[in-house]
Each structure stands twice: as C-alpha cells, then as structure tokens.
Amino acid sequence: MTAPTGPEDPTLAEDLLLLLFQPPSGTIAGENTLFHVLGGAVLAELSLRGHLQVAASGRLETVGARAPEDVLLRSAWEYVDEKPRRAQTVLAATGPALRAPVLERLVERGDVERTERRRLFLRTTSLGEGRTGRRDRLRAQVRAVLVDGVEPTPRTAALAALLSASGTMHQLQPVIPWTSPVIERAERLRRGSWGADAAGEAVTRSVVANVVGSVVVAMVVTPPS
C-alpha cells in the first residue's frame, strides 16, 4: 500500500481543483459538476491512504476503525463507515460541501491568490495563479503519463483518471494536447489499468475505477460546463 501522506501535504482534491483552475479567467473548469469530481478525489485519497476499499457487493467500505485526521477526508469516511455505500451515493452526499474548503486550502498554500477590491459599496473578489509553481508541476506530471507514456504513480494515475472523468481535460491544452493517444491512455487509467509498476495497488485501482465510473455516469446526467 502507498505510504500515507501527512496532514500537511496537499490532498488529491486540492491537486485536482488546482488543475481545473483557469488563471486567465480566474474560473474553475466544470463548475456545475465539480462536486462529483472533488468527491471522487476524496474517495480516491481515502483509498491511497488505506482507509477505503470496494466490498464484494461493489459498495465502498471503510478499512480499519480509525478515522483519518484530515477533516477534509473525515466526513466521507464517517459516511461510508456507517454502512457500505455505492460511490454515487457518497459523491452526492459529501461532494457539494467540498469546493469552498478545498479552494481555501489552495489560497492558504499560496497556490491560488485571492484579491479583494472595494469600489464604493461593492466588494469584488478575483482569483489568480499563485507563485508556488505547483500547478505547472502537476500539469507536467500528468503530461508525462498521458503524452509521454511514463509509468504513473498511483497518485498521478488517480489524478489523471479523475481529470479525464471530469470531461474538462481538453481545457489543459496546449500543455496536454487532446489527441487520440492521450484519450486512449486516459481511458485505460479510468478503467484501473495503471501498468506493471502498480500491480501491488489492486485495492486503490479498484476503488478509483469504481469511483471514476460513478463520476462518468453522473456527467451524463449533468454535463460539465
């Protein structure tokens, strides 16, 4: 199992939101379906940290009795810990509350800059790219996997799979060109095919494939903006 990241490390949901952030406009790609993919990122993170698996019934279930320390992950863990649930149910129940706290973490880390201006009685807020360079590094990692065919780490595989499921990956062009080979590699990651180096990550692969499949189904009902 992958070594767990500490509370001080960015979560997968933060990485995903940072990649979906569009600095030129200060907007986030796929806003109207964002809660599905952020919820999926939280579930994938729980699996990466060894807190979640897929039961024989196909439902998600918790592993162990100890809730994760990270408050961003704890709510979803507690919801699943009540009883095994289907991924779509968990996404709908826990996803809508994620945007604000995840964005706040990006601002606190300096990955996104928030600027407030006041004109007379009106106050406006705008978002811009921070100076940490983390967004560029994340895009480079995903590009290496999808464009150059580099063997992914479980974390990068999950991130690329969720990006693909969001239906907004074309907005990462030209850094990640939306070509047939890229689409094919992304599809394989969505199905949990991560290559030989990830052979020992069966639990994580099964959770991510389960979650991503649920996200894709949700996108059919509510297409991304």
C-alpha positions as CSV (number, residue, x, y, z in Angstrom):
1,M,0.0,0.0,0.0
2,T,1.2,3.5,-0.8
3,A,2.7,5.3,2.2
4,P,0.2,7.8,3.5
5,T,0.8,11.5,3.1
6,G,0.8,13.7,6.2
7,P,-1.9,16.2,7.0
8,E,0.4,19.0,5.8
9,D,0.6,17.6,2.3
10,P,-1.9,18.6,-0.4
11,T,-4.8,16.2,-0.8
12,L,-5.8,14.8,-4.2
13,A,-8.8,17.1,-4.2
14,E,-6.5,20.1,-3.9
15,D,-4.4,18.9,-6.7
16,L,-7.5,18.3,-8.9
17,L,-9.0,21.7,-8.2
18,L,-5.7,23.4,-8.9
19,L,-5.5,21.7,-12.3
20,L,-9.1,22.7,-13.0
21,F,-8.4,26.3,-12.1
22,Q,-8.1,28.6,-15.2
23,P,-5.8,31.5,-14.3
24,P,-6.6,33.7,-17.3
25,S,-10.3,33.9,-16.4
26,G,-10.0,33.2,-12.6
27,T,-12.6,30.5,-13.0
28,I,-12.7,26.7,-12.4
29,A,-13.5,24.4,-15.3
30,G,-16.6,22.2,-14.9
31,E,-18.1,24.2,-12.1
32,N,-21.6,22.6,-12.4
33,T,-20.2,19.1,-11.9
34,L,-17.3,20.0,-9.7
35,F,-18.7,18.3,-6.6
36,H,-18.7,14.9,-8.4
37,V,-15.0,15.0,-9.2
38,L,-13.9,16.6,-5.9
39,G,-15.9,13.9,-4.1
40,G,-14.2,11.3,-6.2
41,A,-10.8,12.8,-5.4
42,V,-11.6,12.5,-1.6
43,L,-12.6,8.8,-2.0
44,A,-9.5,8.1,-4.1
45,E,-7.4,9.8,-1.4
46,L,-9.0,7.6,1.3
47,S,-8.0,4.6,-0.7
48,L,-4.5,5.8,-1.3
49,R,-4.1,6.2,2.5
50,G,-5.5,2.8,3.2
51,H,-8.9,3.8,4.6
52,L,-11.2,2.6,1.9
53,Q,-11.9,-0.5,-0.3
54,V,-14.5,-2.0,-2.6
55,A,-16.6,-4.7,-0.9
56,A,-17.7,-7.9,-2.7
57,S,-21.1,-6.2,-3.2
58,G,-19.4,-3.5,-5.2
59,R,-20.1,-0.9,-2.5
60,L,-17.4,1.1,-0.8
61,E,-16.5,0.2,2.8
62,T,-14.0,1.5,5.3
63,V,-10.8,-0.3,6.3
64,G,-9.9,-0.2,10.0
65,A,-11.6,1.6,12.8
66,R,-9.7,4.8,12.9
67,A,-11.0,7.9,11.0
68,P,-8.5,9.9,9.1
69,E,-7.1,13.0,10.8
70,D,-7.6,15.3,7.9
71,V,-11.0,17.0,8.3
72,L,-11.5,17.1,4.5
73,L,-11.5,13.3,4.4
74,R,-13.2,12.5,7.6
75,S,-16.7,13.4,6.6
76,A,-16.7,11.0,3.7
77,W,-15.0,8.3,5.8
78,E,-17.6,8.6,8.5
79,Y,-20.5,8.5,6.0
80,V,-19.1,5.2,4.5
81,D,-18.3,3.9,7.9
82,E,-22.0,3.9,8.9
83,K,-22.6,1.2,6.3
84,P,-21.1,0.2,2.9
85,R,-22.5,2.5,0.2
86,R,-22.3,2.9,-3.5
87,A,-19.8,5.5,-4.8
88,Q,-22.6,7.6,-6.4
89,T,-24.4,7.9,-3.1
90,V,-21.3,9.1,-1.4
91,L,-20.5,11.6,-4.1
92,A,-23.9,13.1,-3.9
93,A,-23.9,13.3,-0.1
94,T,-20.4,14.6,0.5
95,G,-19.3,16.3,-2.7
96,P,-21.3,19.6,-2.6
97,A,-19.6,20.8,0.6
98,L,-16.0,20.4,-0.8
99,R,-15.4,23.4,-3.1
100,A,-15.1,26.1,-0.5
101,P,-12.7,24.4,1.9
102,V,-10.6,22.9,-0.9
103,L,-10.2,26.3,-2.5
104,E,-9.4,27.9,0.8
105,R,-6.6,25.4,1.3
106,L,-5.2,26.4,-2.1
107,V,-5.3,30.1,-1.1
108,E,-3.6,29.3,2.2
109,R,-0.8,27.4,0.5
110,G,-0.3,30.2,-2.0
111,D,-1.2,28.1,-5.0
112,V,-4.1,30.4,-5.8
113,E,-4.1,34.1,-4.9
114,R,-7.3,35.8,-3.9
115,T,-7.6,39.6,-4.4
116,E,-10.4,41.7,-2.9
117,R,-11.3,45.1,-4.2
118,R,-13.8,47.6,-2.9
119,R,-15.5,50.2,-5.0
120,L,-17.9,52.4,-3.2
121,F,-20.3,49.9,-1.6
122,L,-19.3,46.9,-3.7
123,R,-16.7,44.4,-2.9
124,T,-15.3,42.1,-5.6
125,T,-13.1,39.1,-5.3
126,S,-10.9,37.7,-8.1
127,L,-8.7,34.6,-8.2
128,G,-5.3,34.3,-9.8
129,E,-2.5,31.8,-10.0
130,G,-0.1,31.8,-7.0
131,R,3.6,31.9,-7.1
132,T,4.4,28.4,-5.8
133,G,4.6,26.8,-9.3
134,R,2.7,23.8,-8.1
135,R,0.1,23.9,-10.9
136,D,2.8,23.7,-13.5
137,R,4.4,20.8,-11.7
138,L,1.2,18.9,-11.5
139,R,0.5,19.5,-15.2
140,A,3.9,18.3,-16.1
141,Q,3.4,15.0,-14.1
142,V,0.0,14.4,-15.8
143,R,1.5,15.2,-19.2
144,A,4.4,12.8,-18.7
145,V,1.9,10.0,-18.1
146,L,-0.7,10.9,-20.8
147,V,1.6,12.3,-23.5
148,D,5.0,10.7,-23.0
149,G,3.7,7.3,-21.7
150,V,5.6,7.4,-18.4
151,E,4.6,4.8,-15.9
152,P,2.3,6.6,-13.4
153,T,2.5,6.5,-9.7
154,P,-0.9,5.5,-8.1
155,R,-1.5,9.1,-7.2
156,T,-0.8,10.5,-10.6
157,A,-2.8,7.8,-12.2
158,A,-5.8,8.6,-10.0
159,L,-5.4,12.3,-10.7
160,A,-5.3,11.8,-14.5
161,A,-8.3,9.4,-14.3
162,L,-10.4,11.9,-12.4
163,L,-9.4,14.7,-14.8
164,S,-10.5,12.5,-17.7
165,A,-13.8,11.7,-16.0
166,S,-14.4,15.4,-15.3
167,G,-14.8,16.0,-19.1
168,T,-12.7,19.1,-18.9
169,M,-9.2,17.8,-19.8
170,H,-9.4,19.5,-23.2
171,Q,-9.1,22.8,-21.3
172,L,-5.5,21.8,-20.3
173,Q,-4.4,22.3,-23.9
174,P,-1.8,23.0,-25.3
175,V,0.2,21.6,-22.3
176,I,-1.7,18.4,-22.6
177,P,-2.9,18.0,-26.2
178,W,-6.3,16.3,-26.5
179,T,-5.2,13.7,-29.1
180,S,-6.4,10.2,-29.7
181,P,-3.4,8.6,-27.9
182,V,-3.9,10.8,-24.9
183,I,-7.6,10.0,-24.8
184,E,-6.8,6.3,-25.1
185,R,-4.3,6.4,-22.2
186,A,-6.7,8.4,-20.1
187,E,-9.4,5.7,-20.7
188,R,-7.1,3.0,-19.6
189,L,-6.4,4.8,-16.3
190,R,-10.1,5.3,-15.8
191,R,-10.5,1.5,-16.0
192,G,-7.8,1.0,-13.4
193,S,-5.1,-0.2,-15.9
194,W,-2.0,1.5,-14.5
195,G,0.8,-0.7,-15.7
196,A,3.2,-3.2,-14.2
197,D,4.6,-0.9,-11.5
198,A,1.1,-0.5,-10.0
199,A,0.5,-4.3,-9.7
200,G,0.6,-4.1,-5.9
201,E,-2.0,-1.3,-5.8
202,A,-5.0,-3.5,-6.5
203,V,-7.2,-2.0,-3.7
204,T,-6.5,1.6,-4.9
205,R,-7.1,0.7,-8.5
206,S,-10.4,-1.0,-7.8
207,V,-11.6,2.0,-5.7
208,V,-10.5,4.6,-8.3
209,A,-12.1,2.6,-11.2
210,N,-15.3,2.3,-9.1
211,V,-15.4,6.0,-8.2
212,V,-14.4,7.2,-11.7
213,G,-17.1,5.1,-13.2
214,S,-19.7,6.7,-10.9
215,V,-18.4,10.2,-11.8
216,V,-18.7,9.4,-15.5
217,V,-22.3,8.2,-15.0
218,A,-23.1,11.5,-13.1
219,M,-21.6,13.5,-16.0
220,V,-24.1,12.0,-18.4
221,V,-26.9,13.5,-16.2
222,T,-25.2,16.8,-15.7
223,P,-22.6,17.6,-18.4
224,P,-19.6,19.8,-17.3
225,S,-19.7,23.4,-18.1
